[in-house]
Amino acid sequence: MFLALVSLAEAAPFDNLKADLASCLRFEADGASSARDRSAKSRADYALQRCAIEVERLDRADGRRLRGDQGLSPSTWSVLRSVFGSGGRRGSSGRM
């Protein structure tokens, strides 16, 4: 029973990091689209730059890395896909 409670307690902060990143990306992408006429890619790049701290926090919490993931954790990629769609791993910036 104690082990189950510890697992749930550790999962909640991790989920909060993912939610924080998703909120930041949506906020910044929406701001970029209303402030300037930008393509979806440039809005995503702008949002990633503005949310760099949240990306780093999530990547530190999830130490997993796979070859070809541009240094981002699977958790970060899942948030990027949920916010920007499934075309996430391409781009000139190397981050998406």
Protein Blocks (a to p, Z undefined) as FASTA:
>chain_A
ZZmmmmmmmmmmmmmmmmmmmmmmmmmmmmmmmmpccdfklmmmmmmmmmmmmmmmmmmm
mmcccehilopafklmmmmmmmnojklmgcjklpZZ
